[in-house]
Amino acid sequence: MILVVGGAGYIGSHLVKELVEKEEVLILDNLTTGHVEAIDSRAVFVEGDLGNEEDLDPIFSKYPIKAVMHFAAFSLVGESVQDPYKYYENNVANTLTLLKVMLKHKVKNFIFSSTAATYGIPEEEIILENSITSPINPYGKSKLIVEQILTDFHQAYGLNYVVLRYFNAAGAHISGEIGENHDPETHLIPLILQHLLGERDSISVFGTDYPTADGTCIRDYIHVTDLAEAHIQALEALLDGRKEAETYNLGNGLGYSVKEVIETCEKVTERKANVVLAERRAGDPARLVASSDKIFNELGWKAVRNLEEIIGSAWEWHKKGE
């Protein structure tokens, strides 16, 4: 059985939907940001907190858990700057509690959902796994601290892990049953689609004078189902002993500009956006794109769904509430 912590959240629920086809799945989620309706009925669900040993111990005692996949982090950059305690407590301290209970019960396979925010503002056009990690906010720092903990735990306790770093998960499941549902919403694609559904008056573009082809920032977007498939391939590599301690980037390797994303949303929805040009935001680099060559070469994974497919799936899901 695989324990998915945060399996009622956006990325976690999409992972579970794919994983239940191959493994028995147990979800642990405290539903702080997750949604009951996103829980796959084929999985066992336990409401509880990864930072509470009294919630964790009975789970590990009752179920034959062979690996843990961790998606239960807070991930809003702005909020992490305003309330760093919240981020270090949940993302670091609570993860330590989870790892402690795992080791107590001799569960030594761990998949960690990390972030390319660990790189901060990279100097390279394409970010590699060995690029300098210098996060510029508590969210990115909290993820990097856990990565460093995993390195130490592997050496000291034999904990095997795969860290997966990625930027912008987007899109919805092809079934239309689950999609991106954050409150507050901060991600570009759902913000545009909410605007095109009439839920927002406009969409803001922060900066049009960047050194890119159209002057707007370029970011790496990846379909959430592509992400789920990468996590499963990483899990299989741990379980069959091909990998013991590894870090991979997950990205499309190309990047799309803010203008390209808006135009593609307009094309898919056949609706016109009201775009408001605004000043640059502090700390926004011109380009953030990750190379996934390493995971392709070692595990055979690559992102296969393009921007139009990402937006099309998200649009079908968002329209359900229209």
Solvent accessible surface area in square Angstrom, and as a share of the most:
residue,aa,sasa,rsa
1,M,27,0.12
2,I,0,0.00
3,L,0,0.00
4,V,0,0.00
5,V,2,0.01
6,G,6,0.06
7,G,0,0.00
8,A,0,0.00
9,G,17,0.16
10,Y,24,0.09
11,I,33,0.17
12,G,1,0.01
13,S,4,0.03
14,H,0,0.00
15,L,0,0.00
16,V,1,0.00
17,K,27,0.11
18,E,40,0.18
19,L,1,0.00
20,V,23,0.13
21,E,120,0.54
22,K,127,0.54
23,E,44,0.20
24,E,117,0.52
25,V,4,0.02
26,L,0,0.00
27,I,0,0.00
28,L,1,0.00
29,D,12,0.06
30,N,58,0.30
31,L,42,0.21
32,T,86,0.50
33,T,95,0.55
34,G,10,0.10
35,H,53,0.24
36,V,94,0.54
37,E,134,0.60
38,A,16,0.13
39,I,32,0.16
40,D,13,0.07
41,S,112,0.72
42,R,134,0.49
43,A,12,0.09
44,V,58,0.33
45,F,67,0.28
46,V,43,0.24
47,E,112,0.50
48,G,9,0.08
49,D,41,0.21
50,L,6,0.03
51,G,28,0.27
52,N,59,0.30
53,E,61,0.27
54,E,143,0.64
55,D,44,0.23
56,L,0,0.00
57,D,33,0.17
58,P,76,0.48
59,I,7,0.04
60,F,14,0.06
61,S,84,0.54
62,K,150,0.64
63,Y,42,0.16
64,P,99,0.62
65,I,15,0.08
66,K,87,0.37
67,A,0,0.00
68,V,0,0.00
69,M,0,0.00
70,H,4,0.02
71,F,26,0.11
72,A,24,0.19
73,A,25,0.19
74,F,37,0.15
75,S,60,0.39
76,L,43,0.22
77,V,69,0.40
78,G,43,0.41
79,E,52,0.23
80,S,0,0.00
81,V,91,0.52
82,Q,155,0.69
83,D,60,0.31
84,P,53,0.33
85,Y,153,0.58
86,K,60,0.25
87,Y,0,0.00
88,Y,72,0.27
89,E,79,0.36
90,N,13,0.07
91,N,3,0.02
92,V,19,0.11
93,A,47,0.37
94,N,26,0.13
95,T,1,0.00
96,L,71,0.35
97,T,27,0.16
98,L,0,0.00
99,L,0,0.00
100,K,116,0.49
101,V,0,0.00
102,M,0,0.00
103,L,37,0.18
104,K,122,0.52
105,H,54,0.24
106,K,166,0.70
107,V,10,0.06
108,K,80,0.34
109,N,27,0.14
110,F,0,0.00
111,I,1,0.00
112,F,3,0.01
113,S,11,0.07
114,S,4,0.03
115,T,8,0.04
116,A,0,0.00
117,A,18,0.14
118,T,0,0.00
119,Y,3,0.01
120,G,9,0.08
121,I,89,0.45
122,P,22,0.14
123,E,168,0.75
124,E,77,0.35
125,E,122,0.55
126,I,58,0.29
127,I,1,0.00
128,L,85,0.42
129,E,30,0.14
130,N,132,0.68
131,S,9,0.06
132,I,139,0.71
133,T,47,0.27
134,S,64,0.41
135,P,20,0.12
136,I,92,0.47
137,N,13,0.07
138,P,20,0.12
139,Y,21,0.08
140,G,0,0.00
141,K,85,0.36
142,S,0,0.00
143,K,9,0.04
144,L,22,0.11
145,I,62,0.32
146,V,0,0.00
147,E,12,0.06
148,Q,100,0.44
149,I,27,0.14
150,L,0,0.00
151,T,58,0.34
152,D,83,0.43
153,F,35,0.15
154,H,46,0.20
155,Q,140,0.62
156,A,72,0.56
157,Y,112,0.43
158,G,34,0.33
159,L,0,0.00
160,N,37,0.19
161,Y,16,0.06
162,V,0,0.00
163,V,1,0.00
164,L,0,0.00
165,R,16,0.06
166,Y,10,0.04
167,F,42,0.18
168,N,40,0.21
169,A,10,0.08
170,A,2,0.02
171,G,1,0.01
172,A,1,0.01
173,H,21,0.10
174,I,166,0.84
175,S,56,0.36
176,G,15,0.14
177,E,105,0.47
178,I,11,0.06
179,G,9,0.09
180,E,7,0.03
181,N,65,0.33
182,H,62,0.28
183,D,141,0.73
184,P,82,0.52
185,E,16,0.07
186,T,72,0.42
187,H,66,0.30
188,L,32,0.16
189,I,2,0.01
190,P,2,0.01
191,L,33,0.16
192,I,0,0.00
193,L,0,0.00
194,Q,29,0.13
195,H,17,0.08
196,L,12,0.06
197,L,24,0.12
198,G,65,0.63
199,E,109,0.49
200,R,93,0.34
201,D,132,0.69
202,S,32,0.20
203,I,9,0.04
204,S,41,0.26
205,V,6,0.04
206,F,75,0.31
207,G,3,0.03
208,T,62,0.36
209,D,100,0.52
210,Y,10,0.04
211,P,119,0.75
212,T,28,0.16
213,A,116,0.90
214,D,50,0.26
215,G,8,0.08
216,T,6,0.03
217,C,8,0.05
218,I,25,0.13
219,R,33,0.12
220,D,2,0.01
221,Y,13,0.05
222,I,3,0.01
223,H,8,0.03
224,V,0,0.00
225,T,10,0.06
226,D,0,0.00
227,L,0,0.00
228,A,0,0.00
229,E,54,0.24
230,A,0,0.00
231,H,0,0.00
232,I,10,0.05
233,Q,55,0.24
234,A,0,0.00
235,L,2,0.01
236,E,64,0.29
237,A,0,0.00
238,L,8,0.04
239,L,57,0.28
240,D,87,0.45
241,G,55,0.53
242,R,128,0.47
243,K,39,0.16
244,E,101,0.45
245,A,37,0.29
246,E,35,0.16
247,T,30,0.17
248,Y,0,0.00
249,N,0,0.00
250,L,2,0.01
251,G,2,0.02
252,N,36,0.18
253,G,28,0.27
254,L,121,0.60
255,G,13,0.12
256,Y,35,0.13
257,S,4,0.02
258,V,22,0.12
259,K,96,0.41
260,E,77,0.34
261,V,0,0.00
262,I,9,0.04
263,E,84,0.38
264,T,23,0.13
265,C,0,0.00
266,E,29,0.13
267,K,136,0.57
268,V,39,0.23
269,T,12,0.07
270,E,159,0.71
271,R,87,0.32
272,K,167,0.71
273,A,10,0.08
274,N,83,0.42
275,V,60,0.34
276,V,67,0.38
277,L,121,0.60
278,A,37,0.29
279,E,150,0.67
280,R,116,0.43
281,R,132,0.48
282,A,111,0.86
283,G,42,0.41
284,D,36,0.19
285,P,21,0.13
286,A,23,0.18
287,R,65,0.24
288,L,17,0.08
289,V,0,0.00
290,A,0,0.00
291,S,8,0.05
292,S,13,0.08
293,D,94,0.49
294,K,55,0.23
295,I,0,0.00
296,F,97,0.40
297,N,115,0.59
298,E,73,0.33
299,L,23,0.11
300,G,49,0.47
301,W,5,0.02
302,K,117,0.49
303,A,27,0.21
304,V,95,0.55
305,R,68,0.25
306,N,79,0.41
307,L,11,0.05
308,E,74,0.33
309,E,88,0.39
310,I,1,0.00
311,I,0,0.00
312,G,20,0.19
313,S,22,0.14
314,A,5,0.04
315,W,12,0.04
316,E,100,0.45
317,W,49,0.17
318,H,20,0.09
319,K,69,0.29
320,K,132,0.56
321,G,67,0.65
322,E,122,0.55
